[in-house]
Amino acid sequence: MHAFSKRHIGPSQDEKKAMLAEIGVDSIDELMELTVPKDIRLKNELNIDTALTEKQYLDHIGDLAVKNKVFKSYIGLGYSETNVPPVIQRNILENPGWYTAYTPYQAEIAQGRLEALLNFQTMIMDLTGLEIANASLLDESTAAAEAMIMFFNARARKDVKAGKNKFFVSEFTYPQTIDVIKGRAKHLGIELVFGDPTNYDLTDDTIFGALVQYPDVYGRVKDLRGFVDKATKQNVKVAVAADIMSLVLLEAPGKMGVDVVCGSTQRFGVPMGYGGPHAAYFATRESYKRHIPGRIIGVSKDADGNVAYRMALQTREQHIKRDRATSNICTAQALLAVMAGMYAVYHGPEGLKYIAQNIHNQTATIHQSIEKAGYKVLHDDYFDTLWIETPEGLTCQQLKTVAEEHHINLRYINENQFSISVGERTNDAEVEGLVSVLGLAAKETKIDVEFISAKVNQDLARKNPILTHEVFNSYHSETKMMRYMKWLENKDLSLVHSMIALGSCTMKLNAAAQLMPITWPEFSNLHPFAPVNQATGYHEMIKGLEKDLCEITGFHAMSMQPNSGAQGEYAGLMAIKAYHESNGDSQRNICLIPSSAHGTNPASAVMAGFKVVVTKCDEAGNIDIEDLRKNAEKHSDKLGAIMVTYPSTHGVFEAGIKEITQIIHDHGGQVYMDGANMNAQVGLTNPGNIGADVCHLNLHKTFAIPHGGGGPGMGPIGVAKHLAPFIPGSPLVEGVGGEKAIHAISGAPYGSALILLISYAYIKMLGTKGLKHSTEIAIVNANYIKARLSKHYPILYSGENNTVGHEMILDCREFKRTAGIEVADIAKRLIDYGFHSPTVSFPVAGTLMIEPTESEDTGELDRFCEAMINIRKEIQYIEDGHADQDSNLLKNAPHTAECMINQDWKYDYSPKEAAYPLEYLVRNKFWAPVRRIDDAFGDRNLMCSCPAISSYDTEEEEAFA
Ligand SMILES: *Cc1c(COP(=O)(O)O)cnc(C)c1O
C-alpha cells in the first residue's frame, strides 16, 4: 500500500482500535457522532481529486514546474536574485531540526534559534545604525506600514488632541508598499500625503511621520539628511525603507537621525519564491521599545547564572494586551530571519562587502556600456538600480519583446523609461548578455563591455566597519559553518525529537515530499512581478489549491495574500468593512469578540478600525448566547462583525454555533470565523456550513507548512459570494482580487507563494478520504489523551457528550494552592521528560492545552501521558509534604547535564530522579542546554544584540577601501 495517508496518520489499525476502547466507544463514527453536532455535519464527502502517492505527486508537480519560465530578473522593486549558500540550504532550509521547531516560547529548549535570531537582530542594528531591532516582520510593505502605525500610536497626547494625523509618503516608494499603507491608514483616521522628499515642505503642523524609500523606487541614492533635518525641526518622525544590501556600502540611516529603518532581508540568501516567504526587518530607537511591533529576542540569564536568550518584553504582545497590543504579529518569518542572519555569519563583513561591491560594479559597468548605444541613465548616484530612458525611436514595448526573446525581465515604467536592478547572482557573462540585448534592441550591433570598479557616492558611503561582532567573524569555512549551525540546532527541541502537543497550533507532520519542490529553481527563483505568462505552473498550482480550499471551507473564493493567520484576520475584517461600506453601512464598526478569543483577534479588529466589544463565555467554556444576544441587540445598528473560533478555543464543538451566526446575521453583522482550529473540521463540517461569511486558514497549522521556529506561515482567507468582490488586489499584477478589491494586504500578490506548494501537496496526497480521516484521528488522539489523563488531572471543558474536539485543556490551577506549583513549572518539568510543553495559559490562565494531531502514534501519545502522569505524582509528593514547595523536581526544572555533575548536588532528590524519571529516557534523552531562564531580569536589562568585539568598535575607524 503506497497511500500517503498511511505515512501521515500516526496510529496503525490496531492502535486505533485500542484507543477507541480506552475512550469507550466502538467506532470512529460513534466518536464523531458524539463530538460533532449533527446539524452542522457535511451531508456529502468532499469533492477532492483522488490521492496521489508521493511518486505520483512529485511527477505531477515536476510537470507544473517546467511550465514556469525562469527568466533572468532585473526587475528589482525589493526582490533580487540571490545565492542561497548551499551549506545554509542543506543544514537549515532543508533540515527538519530547524524548520519543524515552534515559536520559542519554551526558551530553555530554543536557545539555538534564539541565538540565530539574535544574530539577525544584531546584523540589522549594525547595518541600520539603530539601537533595537525585532526578530522579523512579514514583508517590507507591512513593515513600512507598521512604522506608520507605531509613530501614530506613540504620538504625544497633545498631538493627538491637536489632530496631528497626517503621514507623508515619498512618491518614490515601491508601489506595493504604498498600496499596503493606503489600506492600513484607511480606517484609523490617518491621512496620507504624497510628495517628493527633496522639495516637500513639511511645515504642515498636522504631519506626525514620514516614510522614504532608500534607494528610491528608481534606484536613486539621495542624501536623506536634508529631509531628516526638515522633519526633526517639525517633530516629524521618519521611517526609511532601505535595501539591506545597499547598507553594506552606504551610511546607516540611523546615523542620520531617522527613527525607523525597515525593509526586506530577502537578498541575504533567501530565494524570491514568487513573492515569499522572506523576513522583513524593523529597527528603531530604544525609546520605542514598548511600541515596537513583532518579537524581540533578548539576553538574560538562567538559574545557574549562565547567559541565556528568550523573547523579551512580551507584555507588548497581543496575547496580553489584546486590543491595545502594539501589533497583531504572531507568526512572523523566523526561519527566513535565521537564514538571512546565517548568510551574514557565513560571508562576514568582507564577504558581504565583496558581494555588494560586485553588484555595484556590475551596475556601473552596465551604465557605462549602454550609454554607448544611446540609452540615457537618468541619475548619478545609485547602488544597484538604473533608471533609464530608451534611445530615440525605441519604445519599451519593443525593448520588452527583444528582452523576453532572450529570457530577460526588466522593469518597464512607461513608454520609454525602464529600470535595471542587479542581484548577487548576476555574473559577468550575463552583464555582457544584457548589454548586447539592449544593444540589439537599439540596433547597435556591438558594444564593448569594459568592467569597471566604481564607488558609491563617498558623501553617502559608510565610513566605519560593519559587523564587527565575533559571530560574524568566526565561521567562514564550510566546516566551521556546518558545525556552528549543528551546534545551535542541537540545543533545540523540535518535531525530530518528540511530539509538540501545542493546543491551537497543530504541530503535525511536515512531510519531506511536500517540502522538496520548494527548493526547485522553477519555483524558488521566480520574481513576484514577472509577467504572469512566465508563471503558468504557479498559477495552475494556486488555482488548484484555491479550488480545494473552497471545497474544504464551503466558500466561494479565496485570497492567497495574507502571510499569517493574523494578517488573514485583518484581510477578512477589511473585506467585511468594504462590504458594509458598499451597502451604505459604514457606521457598522462594532466587532464582538468572545473573551476566550486568541489575542490576535482583538488586535486585528482594531487594525481594521473596529471597536471591540467583549462578549462572555459561560461556565462550560461556550459563548454565552444570552450575553451575545444582548450585545447584538444593544449594538444592532452598528454591529459590524463577530469573530468566533470553531471549534472554540476550548476545544469544543459548540452546539449553539448556528444560533450564534444567526443572531449576528439578524442584526446585520458578518461572521468572521477564526480558522486556526480547522484541523477539527476538514471533511466533517466547514465554516460555510456553520454560517460564517469569511474565515482564514492557518496553512502552517492545518495544512502542513512547518512552523519554522516562528514562521513562515500563510493565512489565506475564504469568503462567501457576497464578500468575493472585496478580496485584496495587487497594484502590480493583474487578475488578483475581486472587482471591488480592497488595497493589498501584502507586498506580493499571492503572499508567500512558494510555500503554498506544501499545502497543495498535502491535499493532493491525502485526497478526500485521507483528509477526512486525518481529522477523525486528530479527534481520536485528543480523546485518547483525555481518557488517559482525566484519571489524574481535571479536564476543563468537554462537549455535550463528554468528548473533546481535536484538543483539550488540563486544569492545573489547583496545584498552586496545594503544592505551590504553577503551570509554568509543569511546562519546564516536561523538558526533563523530553517533551515540549503544550500551550501554556491559553485560552485559560493556569491551564495546559493539548493538541496531539493525527500524525502521532499511540506509542508517542503514551510516552507523553506517562510523563504527565509521573509529573502528577511528583506534585502529589509535594502536596503530601514530602518535598519543599520552593525547591523540588518541578521548581528546579529543567535540569542540565552540567548541573548533574558540576556542582554540589544540593537537592533532596537524586540526579536520576531529576534526569531519568522514566524508563524510556534511558534510550532517548534530550538535555536542555540551560536551566530556568529569568524573564524579569532580561526585561529589566534589555539587550537585544550580540556583544561587539571591543577593539573593532570605534566609530572613527578608517573606511574599508
Ligand atoms: C495561531 C492562531 C492565530 C494566529 O495565527 P498566526 O498565523 O500566528 O498569525 C489566530 N487564532 C488562533 C485561534 C490561533 O491558534
The ligand as a MOL file (V3000), in Angstrom:
LIG
                    3D

  0  0  0     0  0            999 V3000
M  V30 BEGIN CTAB
M  V30 COUNTS 15 15 0 0 0
M  V30 BEGIN ATOM
M  V30 1 C -2.3900 30.6170 15.5830 0
M  V30 2 C -3.6640 31.3120 15.8430 0
M  V30 3 C -3.9070 32.6030 15.3010 0
M  V30 4 C -2.8670 33.4640 14.6420 0
M  V30 5 O -2.2200 32.9200 13.5660 0
M  V30 6 P -0.7710 33.4300 13.1280 0
M  V30 7 O -0.5210 32.7190 11.8770 0
M  V30 8 O 0.1680 33.0650 14.2160 0
M  V30 9 O -0.8260 34.9030 12.9460 0
M  V30 10 C -5.1740 33.1300 15.4770 0
M  V30 11 N -6.1240 32.4860 16.1680 0
M  V30 12 C -5.9090 31.2680 16.7280 0
M  V30 13 C -7.0110 30.5950 17.4900 0
M  V30 14 C -4.6700 30.6470 16.5900 0
M  V30 15 O -4.4470 29.4630 17.1410 0
M  V30 END ATOM
M  V30 BEGIN BOND
M  V30 1 1 1 2
M  V30 2 1 2 3
M  V30 3 2 2 14
M  V30 4 1 3 4
M  V30 5 2 3 10
M  V30 6 1 4 5
M  V30 7 1 5 6
M  V30 8 2 6 7
M  V30 9 1 6 8
M  V30 10 1 6 9
M  V30 11 1 10 11
M  V30 12 2 11 12
M  V30 13 1 12 13
M  V30 14 1 12 14
M  V30 15 1 14 15
M  V30 END BOND
M  V30 END CTAB
M  END
